Amino acid sequence: MSAIEVRQAGCVVVNGIAVLIEGASGTGKSALALALIDRGAALVGDDGVTLRLRDGRLWASPPPHTAGLIEIRNVGIARLPVAEGPVGLVLRLDAAAPRYVEEPEADTLLGVSVPCLSLFPDAAALPLRAEWAVRLYARRA
């Protein structure tokens, strides 16, 4: 039997790469996911994602009980199409994120090392930073 973990995180697929979005409550995980979806990403999960190993790769898929649902703060719950994909990056929303990094840290999920980058959450350019993080640091097949 393969290992499965349901992780409390947002997740979207950007250019074929699943990106986990983590952070404390209220840091804007859902807002970043929604902004990335508006820019062409696809929802995997909002505040929950199912992780499993598939052919030696870490895969993210929608959690069964909330698949397709995303909370839009001050608006309500919206239903969106869902996607799944190989996990290539973890983004942590953190007010103490360093201004400059030379290399991302690594996070180990189900035994797989995944690049991990902290981003300052309160920035108008956050979706752009997230997309650039995917371009520069995401693990690809």
N, CA and C atoms as a LAMMPS dump frame, in Angstrom:
ITEM: TIMESTEP
0
ITEM: NUMBER OF ATOMS
423
ITEM: BOX BOUNDS ff ff ff
-5.0000000000000000e+02 5.0000000000000000e+02
-5.0000000000000000e+02 5.0000000000000000e+02
-5.0000000000000000e+02 5.0000000000000000e+02
ITEM: ATOMS id mol type element x y z
1 1 1 N 0.846 -1.186 0
2 1 2 C 0 0 0
3 1 3 C 0.886 1.241 0
4 2 1 N 0.537 2.229 -0.806
5 2 2 C 1.35 3.435 -0.887
6 2 3 C 0.972 4.41 0.222
7 3 1 N 1.915 5.242 0.59
8 3 2 C 1.694 6.232 1.633
9 3 3 C 0.813 7.359 1.11
10 4 1 N -0.121 7.78 1.954
11 4 2 C -1.01 8.884 1.617
12 4 3 C -1.047 9.822 2.811
13 5 1 N -1.042 11.12 2.535
14 5 2 C -1.137 12.124 3.583
15 5 3 C -2.098 13.211 3.125
16 6 1 N -3.006 13.594 3.995
17 6 2 C -3.824 14.768 3.731
18 6 3 C -3.17 15.903 4.51
19 7 1 N -2.728 16.911 3.784
20 7 2 C -1.954 18.002 4.377
21 7 3 C -2.791 19.275 4.377
22 8 1 N -2.697 20.016 5.468
23 8 2 C -3.401 21.291 5.534
24 8 3 C -2.566 22.331 4.804
25 9 1 N -2.947 22.587 3.573
26 9 2 C -2.258 23.545 2.706
27 9 3 C -3.166 23.811 1.517
28 10 1 N -2.964 24.929 0.877
29 10 2 C -3.599 25.171 -0.403
30 10 3 C -2.726 24.554 -1.472
31 11 1 N -3.272 24.336 -2.646
32 11 2 C -2.466 23.782 -3.719
33 11 3 C -3.085 24.14 -5.058
34 12 1 N -2.241 24.584 -5.98
35 12 2 C -2.647 24.861 -7.351
36 12 3 C -1.612 24.246 -8.288
37 13 1 N -2.027 24.021 -9.527
38 13 2 C -1.103 23.551 -10.551
39 13 3 C -0.761 24.742 -11.436
40 14 1 N 0.53 25.052 -11.493
41 14 2 C 1.056 26.15 -12.315
42 14 3 C 1.967 25.543 -13.366
43 15 1 N 1.611 25.689 -14.629
44 15 2 C 2.426 25.15 -15.722
45 15 3 C 2.781 23.683 -15.515
46 16 1 N 1.805 22.891 -15.085
47 16 2 C 2.013 21.458 -14.915
48 16 3 C 2.649 21.042 -13.611
49 17 1 N 2.967 21.985 -12.74
50 17 2 C 3.635 21.71 -11.463
51 17 3 C 2.681 22.032 -10.319
52 18 1 N 2.456 21.073 -9.422
53 18 2 C 1.642 21.33 -8.236
54 18 3 C 2.472 22.119 -7.225
55 19 1 N 1.899 23.209 -6.748
56 19 2 C 2.566 24.095 -5.801
57 19 3 C 1.744 24.116 -4.52
58 20 1 N 2.356 23.662 -3.421
59 20 2 C 1.693 23.727 -2.124
60 20 3 C 1.852 25.131 -1.569
61 21 1 N 0.776 25.669 -0.987
62 21 2 C 0.8 27.003 -0.386
63 21 3 C 0.494 26.838 1.091
64 22 1 N 1.492 27.117 1.931
65 22 2 C 1.349 26.945 3.371
66 22 3 C 1.497 28.283 4.086
67 23 1 N 1.028 28.318 5.313
68 23 2 C 1.167 29.515 6.126
69 23 3 C 0.146 29.5 7.242
70 24 1 N 0.339 30.398 8.182
71 24 2 C -0.583 30.513 9.3
72 24 3 C -1.946 30.983 8.813
73 25 1 N -2.954 30.744 9.619
74 25 2 C -4.302 31.191 9.297
75 25 3 C -4.308 32.703 9.074
76 26 1 N -4.971 33.131 8.002
77 26 2 C -5.087 34.56 7.724
78 26 3 C -3.945 35.164 6.94
79 27 1 N -2.961 34.364 6.51
80 27 2 C -1.823 34.924 5.77
81 27 3 C -2.104 35.104 4.286
82 28 1 N -3.213 34.565 3.8
83 28 2 C -3.559 34.785 2.397
84 28 3 C -3.335 33.6 1.486
85 29 1 N -3.349 32.389 2.033
86 29 2 C -3.147 31.2 1.198
87 29 3 C -4.217 31.102 0.11
88 30 1 N -5.475 31.244 0.503
89 30 2 C -6.566 31.15 -0.468
90 30 3 C -6.528 32.312 -1.448
91 31 1 N -6.167 33.489 -0.957
92 31 2 C -6.083 34.659 -1.846
93 31 3 C -4.994 34.46 -2.895
94 32 1 N -3.849 33.91 -2.496
95 32 2 C -2.788 33.645 -3.472
96 32 3 C -3.245 32.579 -4.463
97 33 1 N -3.874 31.522 -3.975
98 33 2 C -4.376 30.486 -4.884
99 33 3 C -5.357 31.086 -5.883
100 34 1 N -6.281 31.912 -5.407
101 34 2 C -7.275 32.53 -6.28
102 34 3 C -6.607 33.437 -7.317
103 35 1 N -5.611 34.212 -6.905
104 35 2 C -4.9 35.087 -7.853
105 35 3 C -4.167 34.262 -8.908
106 36 1 N -3.556 33.148 -8.491
107 36 2 C -2.858 32.292 -9.456
108 36 3 C -3.853 31.619 -10.407
109 37 1 N -5.008 31.228 -9.892
110 37 2 C -6.047 30.649 -10.745
111 37 3 C -6.504 31.681 -11.771
112 38 1 N -6.649 32.926 -11.343
113 38 2 C -7.036 33.995 -12.26
114 38 3 C -5.987 34.195 -13.361
115 39 1 N -4.739 33.794 -13.086
116 39 2 C -3.645 33.943 -14.034
117 39 3 C -3.379 32.653 -14.811
118 40 1 N -4.283 31.644 -14.673
119 40 2 C -4.155 30.44 -15.479
120 40 3 C -3.869 29.151 -14.739
121 41 1 N -3.624 29.214 -13.438
122 41 2 C -3.391 27.995 -12.658
123 41 3 C -4.712 27.252 -12.468
124 42 1 N -4.628 26.036 -11.948
125 42 2 C -5.818 25.229 -11.673
126 42 3 C -5.817 24.828 -10.201
127 43 1 N -6.986 24.819 -9.591
128 43 2 C -7.133 24.463 -8.187
129 43 3 C -6.935 22.968 -7.976
130 44 1 N -6.128 22.638 -6.975
131 44 2 C -6.055 21.26 -6.478
132 44 3 C -6.852 21.198 -5.18
133 45 1 N -6.536 22.08 -4.247
134 45 2 C -7.263 22.104 -2.982
135 45 3 C -7.058 23.407 -2.26
136 46 1 N -8.077 23.806 -1.508
137 46 2 C -8.011 25.005 -0.683
138 46 3 C -8.036 24.569 0.773
139 47 1 N -6.955 24.768 1.462
140 47 2 C -6.82 24.416 2.88
141 47 3 C -6.805 22.913 3.117
142 48 1 N -6.538 22.15 2.07
143 48 2 C -6.385 20.709 2.197
144 48 3 C -5.992 20.111 0.859
145 49 1 N -5.048 19.176 0.904
146 49 2 C -4.593 18.518 -0.32
147 49 3 C -4.189 17.088 0.035
148 50 1 N -4.491 16.159 -0.852
149 50 2 C -4.098 14.774 -0.661
150 50 3 C -2.775 14.55 -1.378
151 51 1 N -1.787 14.067 -0.629
152 51 2 C -0.462 13.766 -1.192
153 51 3 C -0.275 12.256 -1.211
154 52 1 N 0.31 11.763 -2.304
155 52 2 C 0.611 10.335 -2.395
156 52 3 C 1.813 10.146 -3.314
157 53 1 N 2.456 9.001 -3.157
158 53 2 C 3.548 8.647 -4.055
159 53 3 C 2.971 7.925 -5.26
160 54 1 N 3.398 8.335 -6.437
161 54 2 C 2.96 7.712 -7.688
162 54 3 C 4.195 7.567 -8.574
163 55 1 N 4.597 6.329 -8.819
164 55 2 C 5.783 6.049 -9.64
165 55 3 C 7.007 6.811 -9.139
166 56 1 N 7.173 6.863 -7.828
167 56 2 C 8.334 7.509 -7.236
168 56 3 C 8.252 9.021 -7.141
169 57 1 N 7.149 9.591 -7.611
170 57 2 C 6.954 11.049 -7.561
171 57 3 C 5.879 11.371 -6.543
172 58 1 N 5.995 12.553 -5.961
173 58 2 C 4.986 13.034 -5.037
174 58 3 C 3.884 13.721 -5.83
175 59 1 N 2.637 13.26 -5.666
176 59 2 C 1.497 13.81 -6.408
177 59 3 C 0.515 14.456 -5.458
178 60 1 N -0.063 15.543 -5.908
179 60 2 C -1.106 16.249 -5.167
180 60 3 C -2.423 16.064 -5.895
181 61 1 N -3.467 15.751 -5.134
182 61 2 C -4.803 15.638 -5.706
183 61 3 C -5.805 16.262 -4.742
184 62 1 N -6.999 16.556 -5.235
185 62 2 C -7.997 17.209 -4.384
186 62 3 C -8.386 16.328 -3.197
187 63 1 N -8.637 16.932 -2.044
188 63 2 C -9.122 16.16 -0.901
189 63 3 C -10.569 15.751 -1.169
190 64 1 N -10.969 14.549 -0.771
191 64 2 C -12.284 14.047 -1.174
192 64 3 C -13.48 14.872 -0.686
193 65 1 N -13.445 15.416 0.499
194 65 2 C -14.636 16.069 1.049
195 65 3 C -14.786 17.536 0.652
196 66 1 N -13.713 18.152 0.158
197 66 2 C -13.801 19.572 -0.21
198 66 3 C -13.324 19.833 -1.631
199 67 1 N -13.268 18.794 -2.444
200 67 2 C -12.766 18.937 -3.816
201 67 3 C -13.551 20 -4.574
202 68 1 N -12.827 20.918 -5.162
203 68 2 C -13.44 21.95 -5.988
204 68 3 C -13.943 23.167 -5.247
205 69 1 N -13.823 23.174 -3.921
206 69 2 C -14.32 24.308 -3.141
207 69 3 C -13.169 25.213 -2.718
208 70 1 N -13.375 26.515 -2.844
209 70 2 C -12.382 27.488 -2.39
210 70 3 C -13.118 28.613 -1.661
211 71 1 N -12.547 29.002 -0.521
212 71 2 C -13.134 30.1 0.233
213 71 3 C -12.601 31.424 -0.298
214 72 1 N -13.52 32.298 -0.64
215 72 2 C -13.148 33.652 -1.043
216 72 3 C -13.57 34.55 0.108
217 73 1 N -12.573 35.02 0.849
218 73 2 C -12.847 35.79 2.064
219 73 3 C -13.77 36.966 1.759
220 74 1 N -14.743 37.177 2.618
221 74 2 C -15.744 38.242 2.528
222 74 3 C -16.732 38.032 1.393
223 75 1 N -16.641 36.925 0.658
224 75 2 C -17.548 36.662 -0.462
225 75 3 C -18.315 35.359 -0.234
226 76 1 N -17.584 34.288 0.056
227 76 2 C -18.223 32.99 0.267
228 76 3 C -17.424 31.857 -0.337
229 77 1 N -18.088 30.721 -0.497
230 77 2 C -17.462 29.519 -1.045
231 77 3 C -17.81 29.431 -2.525
232 78 1 N -16.787 29.218 -3.349
233 78 2 C -16.988 29.059 -4.789
234 78 3 C -16.586 27.641 -5.188
235 79 1 N -17.187 27.136 -6.226
236 79 2 C -16.848 25.819 -6.771
237 79 3 C -16.086 26.021 -8.079
238 80 1 N -14.925 25.372 -8.183
239 80 2 C -14.078 25.478 -9.37
240 80 3 C -13.703 24.083 -9.864
241 81 1 N -13.327 23.974 -11.133
242 81 2 C -12.784 22.702 -11.617
243 81 3 C -11.478 22.4 -10.875
244 82 1 N -11.152 21.132 -10.764
245 82 2 C -9.936 20.742 -10.048
246 82 3 C -8.951 20.045 -10.969
247 83 1 N -7.718 20.006 -10.501
248 83 2 C -6.633 19.352 -11.23
249 83 3 C -5.803 18.561 -10.226
250 84 1 N -4.841 17.839 -10.727
251 84 2 C -3.845 17.178 -9.891
252 84 3 C -2.525 17.248 -10.626
253 85 1 N -1.435 16.988 -9.916
254 85 2 C -0.147 17.027 -10.585
255 85 3 C 0.997 16.712 -9.66
256 86 1 N 2.187 16.581 -10.232
257 86 2 C 3.379 16.293 -9.435
258 86 3 C 3.792 17.529 -8.641
259 87 1 N 4.093 17.327 -7.36
260 87 2 C 4.484 18.437 -6.491
261 87 3 C 5.912 18.85 -6.82
262 88 1 N 6.082 20.135 -7.12
263 88 2 C 7.411 20.629 -7.464
264 88 3 C 7.912 21.742 -6.58
265 89 1 N 7.032 22.298 -5.715
266 89 2 C 7.443 23.445 -4.912
267 89 3 C 6.485 23.628 -3.741
268 90 1 N 7.058 24.036 -2.606
269 90 2 C 6.274 24.457 -1.449
270 90 3 C 6.543 25.937 -1.248
271 91 1 N 5.473 26.727 -1.194
272 91 2 C 5.589 28.154 -0.876
273 91 3 C 5.013 28.365 0.514
274 92 1 N 5.799 28.996 1.39
275 92 2 C 5.34 29.307 2.744
276 92 3 C 5.147 30.807 2.854
277 93 1 N 3.937 31.211 3.18
278 93 2 C 3.667 32.631 3.388
279 93 3 C 4.074 32.972 4.814
280 94 1 N 5.049 33.884 4.933
281 94 2 C 5.652 34.17 6.235
282 94 3 C 6.143 35.608 6.251
283 95 1 N 5.653 36.402 7.207
284 95 2 C 6.071 37.804 7.315
285 95 3 C 7.56 37.946 7.608
286 96 1 N 8.193 36.889 8.104
287 96 2 C 9.631 36.922 8.38
288 96 3 C 10.451 36.353 7.22
289 97 1 N 9.853 36.223 6.045
290 97 2 C 10.581 35.678 4.892
291 97 3 C 11.793 36.544 4.574
292 98 1 N 12.912 35.912 4.242
293 98 2 C 14.1 36.699 3.899
294 98 3 C 13.887 37.482 2.606
295 99 1 N 14.528 38.626 2.528
296 99 2 C 14.392 39.47 1.336
297 99 3 C 15.025 38.817 0.109
298 100 1 N 16.127 38.116 0.306
299 100 2 C 16.88 37.536 -0.806
300 100 3 C 17.269 36.109 -0.451
301 101 1 N 17.159 35.203 -1.405
302 101 2 C 17.627 33.826 -1.22
303 101 3 C 18.496 33.438 -2.408
304 102 1 N 19.508 32.647 -2.127
305 102 2 C 20.337 32.122 -3.217
306 102 3 C 19.808 30.772 -3.68
307 103 1 N 19.293 29.999 -2.757
308 103 2 C 18.723 28.688 -3.052
309 103 3 C 17.552 28.465 -2.101
310 104 1 N 16.54 27.757 -2.559
311 104 2 C 15.427 27.447 -1.653
312 104 3 C 15.849 26.407 -0.619
313 105 1 N 15.12 26.366 0.477
314 105 2 C 15.303 25.29 1.442
315 105 3 C 14.651 24.041 0.848
316 106 1 N 14.646 22.956 1.595
317 106 2 C 13.983 21.735 1.144
318 106 3 C 13.042 21.263 2.243
319 107 1 N 11.936 20.697 1.847
320 107 2 C 10.982 20.082 2.752
321 107 3 C 10.852 18.634 2.311
322 108 1 N 10.743 17.719 3.252
323 108 2 C 10.593 16.309 2.908
324 108 3 C 9.153 15.89 3.174
325 109 1 N 8.476 15.479 2.118
326 109 2 C 7.078 15.059 2.196
327 109 3 C 6.972 13.631 1.692
328 110 1 N 6.501 12.735 2.54
329 110 2 C 6.403 11.307 2.21
330 110 3 C 7.729 10.764 1.679
331 111 1 N 8.826 11.262 2.249
332 111 2 C 10.151 10.789 1.872
333 111 3 C 10.744 11.44 0.64
334 112 1 N 10.036 12.398 0.043
335 112 2 C 10.504 13.066 -1.173
336 112 3 C 10.92 14.494 -0.829
337 113 1 N 12.104 14.88 -1.244
338 113 2 C 12.594 16.24 -1.017
339 113 3 C 11.987 17.187 -2.059
340 114 1 N 11.407 18.291 -1.557
341 114 2 C 10.753 19.274 -2.421
342 114 3 C 11.313 20.651 -2.085
343 115 1 N 11.686 21.461 -3.09
344 115 2 C 12.14 22.823 -2.806
345 115 3 C 11.063 23.61 -2.059
346 116 1 N 11.512 24.438 -1.121
347 116 2 C 10.583 25.199 -0.283
348 116 3 C 11.091 26.635 -0.174
349 117 1 N 10.213 27.579 -0.438
350 117 2 C 10.581 28.995 -0.436
351 117 3 C 9.58 29.773 0.407
352 118 1 N 10.078 30.676 1.257
353 118 2 C 9.213 31.549 2.041
354 118 3 C 9.012 32.852 1.289
355 119 1 N 7.759 33.304 1.255
356 119 2 C 7.417 34.562 0.596
357 119 3 C 6.708 35.476 1.584
358 120 1 N 7.011 36.769 1.522
359 120 2 C 6.32 37.764 2.338
360 120 3 C 4.884 37.839 1.829
361 121 1 N 3.894 37.622 2.711
362 121 2 C 2.521 37.471 2.226
363 121 3 C 1.812 38.755 1.802
364 122 1 N 2.182 39.881 2.352
365 122 2 C 1.411 41.102 2.125
366 122 3 C 2.059 41.948 1.031
367 123 1 N 1.97 41.447 -0.197
368 123 2 C 2.595 42.157 -1.311
369 123 3 C 1.7 42.057 -2.54
370 124 1 N 1.503 43.175 -3.206
371 124 2 C 0.665 43.185 -4.412
372 124 3 C 1.237 42.265 -5.494
373 125 1 N 2.544 42.115 -5.522
374 125 2 C 3.198 41.297 -6.549
375 125 3 C 3.328 39.834 -6.144
376 126 1 N 2.639 39.4 -5.088
377 126 2 C 2.777 38.028 -4.604
378 126 3 C 2.503 36.979 -5.684
379 127 1 N 1.441 37.093 -6.5
380 127 2 C 1.25 36.082 -7.554
381 127 3 C 2.414 36.038 -8.549
382 128 1 N 2.974 37.196 -8.879
383 128 2 C 4.136 37.232 -9.774
384 128 3 C 5.342 36.558 -9.123
385 129 1 N 5.555 36.852 -7.847
386 129 2 C 6.67 36.21 -7.127
387 129 3 C 6.492 34.699 -7.112
388 130 1 N 5.262 34.259 -6.878
389 130 2 C 4.994 32.822 -6.846
390 130 3 C 5.289 32.181 -8.213
391 131 1 N 4.852 32.819 -9.288
392 131 2 C 5.128 32.281 -10.624
393 131 3 C 6.629 32.248 -10.914
394 132 1 N 7.351 33.282 -10.504
395 132 2 C 8.799 33.282 -10.696
396 132 3 C 9.475 32.211 -9.838
397 133 1 N 8.953 31.97 -8.652
398 133 2 C 9.496 30.9 -7.807
399 133 3 C 9.347 29.556 -8.513
400 134 1 N 8.209 29.345 -9.167
401 134 2 C 8.008 28.112 -9.922
402 134 3 C 9.029 28.029 -11.057
403 135 1 N 9.182 29.1 -11.795
404 135 2 C 10.151 29.094 -12.928
405 135 3 C 11.57 28.83 -12.467
406 136 1 N 11.963 29.434 -11.349
407 136 2 C 13.351 29.364 -10.923
408 136 3 C 13.68 28.131 -10.076
409 137 1 N 12.716 27.651 -9.281
410 137 2 C 13.073 26.661 -8.261
411 137 3 C 12.292 25.356 -8.277
412 138 1 N 11.18 25.267 -9.004
413 138 2 C 10.353 24.066 -8.918
414 138 3 C 11.08 22.841 -9.429
415 139 1 N 10.859 21.749 -8.729
416 139 2 C 11.407 20.445 -9.148
417 139 3 C 10.56 19.937 -10.298
418 140 1 N 11.191 19.558 -11.358
419 140 2 C 10.487 19.047 -12.536
420 140 3 C 10.852 17.582 -12.734
421 141 1 N 10.094 16.911 -13.588
422 141 2 C 10.314 15.477 -13.836
423 141 3 C 11.703 15.197 -14.363
